[in-house]
Amino acid sequence: MVEAMADRPLSPHLQIYRPQITSGVSILHRITGVGLAFGMLAVVYWIGSAAYGPETYARAQEVLGSWFGRLCLFGFSVCLFYHLSNGIRHLFWDIGWGFEKSQVDASGIAVMVATVVLTALAWLASMAL
């Protein structure tokens, strides 16, 4: 019996599973949560710099206004809107809605679309200021 068990894999692995929308959305939710934690450091730096005077605030504005700073802020906004959209999806799941396979896939796609639309609207609005 021990020899028969040694031939079997201990657990399923990536070569067995097909990529699915649900697994991708779940993994991205975790990744964006970490991204939000790091992005909040930039937000705290920006707000905190205002408390230390105009020179410090000007330096923070310069850092966050650079191409790298804007890229980081863009990534933060993508994480924010993705995590928000998927969080709303989870709220619907908490009340028992949307567990059918077709609904789960459709809501996963809706999260992706909402992320793109909300991020684009936020950046377009920020450019208009």
C-alpha positions in Angstrom: 0.0 0.0 0.0 2.8 2.4 0.8 4.4 1.8 -2.6 1.1 2.6 -4.4 0.8 5.9 -2.6 4.4 6.9 -3.5 3.5 6.8 -7.2 0.6 9.3 -6.8 1.2 13.1 -6.6 0.8 14.5 -3.2 -1.4 17.3 -4.4 -2.7 18.6 -7.7 -0.3 21.0 -9.4 -0.3 23.6 -12.2 0.2 21.0 -14.9 -3.1 19.5 -14.1 -5.2 22.6 -13.6 -6.4 24.9 -16.4 -6.2 28.6 -15.7 -9.6 29.9 -14.7 -11.1 33.4 -14.4 -11.9 32.7 -10.7 -8.4 31.7 -9.8 -6.9 34.6 -11.6 -9.2 37.1 -10.0 -8.5 35.6 -6.6 -4.7 35.8 -7.0 -5.0 39.4 -8.4 -7.1 40.3 -5.4 -4.3 39.3 -3.0 -1.6 40.9 -5.1 -3.6 44.2 -5.3 -4.0 44.1 -1.5 -0.3 44.0 -1.1 0.0 46.8 -3.7 -2.4 48.9 -1.7 -0.3 48.5 1.4 2.8 49.7 -0.4 0.8 52.5 -2.1 -0.4 53.8 1.2 3.2 54.4 2.2 3.3 56.9 -0.7 0.1 58.5 0.4 1.3 58.8 4.0 4.6 60.3 2.8 2.7 62.8 0.7 0.3 63.9 3.5 3.0 63.8 6.1 5.3 66.0 4.0 2.6 68.8 4.1 3.0 68.8 7.9 6.8 69.4 7.7 6.6 72.6 5.7 6.5 73.9 2.1 10.0 72.7 1.2 9.3 69.1 2.2 5.9 69.2 0.5 7.5 70.6 -2.7 10.0 67.8 -2.6 7.2 65.2 -2.2 5.3 66.8 -5.1 8.4 66.6 -7.2 9.0 62.9 -6.4 5.3 61.9 -6.9 5.1 64.1 -10.0 8.1 62.5 -11.7 7.6 59.8 -14.3 8.4 57.1 -11.8 6.1 58.6 -9.2 3.2 58.9 -11.7 3.8 55.3 -12.7 3.6 54.2 -9.0 0.5 56.3 -8.5 -1.1 54.7 -11.6 -0.3 51.3 -10.3 -1.8 52.3 -6.9 -5.0 53.5 -8.6 -5.3 50.2 -10.6 -4.9 48.3 -7.3 -7.4 50.5 -5.6 -10.1 50.2 -8.2 -9.5 46.5 -8.7 -9.7 45.8 -5.0 -12.8 47.9 -4.7 -14.6 46.2 -7.6 -13.7 42.7 -6.4 -14.6 43.7 -2.8 -18.1 44.6 -4.0 -18.3 41.3 -5.8 -17.4 39.6 -2.5 -20.2 41.5 -0.8 -22.7 40.0 -3.2 -21.3 36.6 -2.5 -21.7 37.2 1.2 -25.4 37.6 0.8 -25.6 34.5 -1.4 -25.8 36.1 -4.9 -23.8 35.1 -7.9 -22.5 31.6 -7.2 -23.6 30.0 -10.5 -20.6 29.2 -12.7 -21.7 31.6 -15.4 -22.3 34.4 -12.9 -18.9 33.9 -11.3 -17.2 34.1 -14.6 -19.3 37.1 -15.7 -18.7 39.0 -12.4 -14.9 38.3 -12.8 -14.9 39.9 -16.2 -17.0 42.7 -14.8 -14.4 43.4 -12.2 -11.7 43.6 -14.8 -13.8 46.0 -17.0 -14.8 48.1 -14.0 -11.1 48.4 -13.0 -10.1 49.7 -16.5 -13.1 52.1 -16.7 -12.7 53.5 -13.2 -8.9 53.9 -13.5 -9.3 55.6 -16.9 -12.0 57.9 -15.6 -9.9 58.9 -12.5 -6.8 59.7 -14.6 -8.8 61.6 -17.2 -10.4 63.6 -14.4 -7.0 64.3 -12.8 -5.6 65.5 -16.1 -8.6 67.9 -16.5 -7.7 69.7 -13.2 
